[in-house]
């Protein structure tokens, strides 16, 4: 695996992600109501092996973003465990890539 720096998700705030081969990453953008909430994901067909991360507030200049990063996920389709049926609850992770999913309803 190689380290991959992905700065597109939060300008000015780099994250180093250890992805490559069959390992990718996920960035989940949310609204403020998810702040500090732990959001779980699991590969489809394996609900017992969940991975979670907290949603954090990020100040970027005058702009505030809320996002969670899942830094090392095996390639495949994942379920995102959320109790709001209006939000997408599936994402595909590709090895060596960073998937981005946006749950914000109002975009700047």
C-alpha positions in Angstrom: 0.0 0.0 0.0 1.1 3.6 -0.5 0.2 6.7 1.4 -2.1 9.0 -0.6 -2.6 12.6 0.3 -6.1 13.7 -0.6 -6.7 17.4 0.0 -9.8 17.8 -2.2 -12.2 17.1 0.6 -11.3 20.0 2.8 -9.2 22.7 1.2 -6.2 23.6 3.3 -6.6 20.6 5.6 -4.7 17.6 4.2 -5.3 14.0 5.3 -2.9 11.2 4.6 -4.8 8.0 3.6 -3.1 4.6 3.4 -4.8 3.3 0.3 -3.8 1.2 -2.7 -4.2 -2.3 -4.0 -7.7 -3.3 -2.9 -7.9 -0.7 -0.1 -9.7 2.7 -0.6 -11.2 5.3 1.6 -14.5 7.2 2.1 -15.3 10.8 2.9 -18.8 11.4 4.1 -20.0 15.0 4.0 -23.0 15.8 6.3 -25.1 18.5 7.7 -24.5 20.0 11.2 -27.1 17.7 12.8 -24.6 14.8 12.5 -21.8 16.6 14.4 -20.1 14.2 16.8 -22.3 11.3 15.7 -20.6 8.0 15.0 -21.7 6.8 11.6 -21.1 3.1 10.9 -20.4 1.3 7.6 -20.2 -2.4 6.7 -19.5 -4.3 3.6 -22.7 -5.7 2.1 -23.3 -9.2 3.3 -21.2 -8.7 6.4 -23.3 -6.6 8.8 -21.4 -7.9 11.9 -18.1 -6.2 10.9 -19.0 -2.5 11.1 -16.5 0.3 11.0 -17.4 3.7 12.5 -16.1 7.3 12.5 -17.3 10.5 14.1 -18.5 13.5 12.1 -16.3 16.5 12.8 -16.6 20.2 12.2 -14.0 21.7 9.9 -13.5 25.5 9.6 -12.2 26.4 6.1 -11.9 30.1 5.9 -15.4 31.5 6.4 -16.9 28.2 5.6 -17.9 25.4 8.0 -18.0 21.8 6.8 -19.0 18.6 8.6 -17.4 15.4 7.5 -16.2 12.0 8.5 -13.3 10.0 7.0 -13.1 6.2 6.7 -9.4 5.9 5.9 -8.9 2.2 5.1 -11.8 0.2 3.6 -11.5 -2.9 1.5 -12.8 -2.6 -2.1 -16.5 -3.4 -2.3 -20.0 -2.1 -1.8 -20.8 -0.8 1.7 -24.0 -0.1 3.6 -24.0 3.2 5.6 -26.0 2.7 8.8 -28.3 5.7 9.0 -31.9 6.0 10.3 -33.0 8.6 7.7 -34.4 6.8 4.6 -34.0 9.9 2.5 -30.2 9.7 2.6 -28.1 7.4 0.4 -27.1 4.3 2.3 -24.8 2.6 -0.2 -21.4 3.5 -1.5 -18.8 1.6 -3.6 -15.2 1.6 -2.6 -12.6 1.1 -5.3 -9.0 0.2 -4.3 -6.6 3.1 -4.5 -9.4 5.7 -4.7 -11.2 8.0 -2.3 -15.0 7.8 -2.6 -17.0 10.9 -1.6 -20.6 10.8 -0.5 -22.5 14.0 0.2 -25.5 14.0 2.6 -25.9 17.8 2.7 -29.2 19.0 1.3 -28.2 22.7 1.1 -25.0 23.2 -0.8 -23.0 26.4 -1.0 
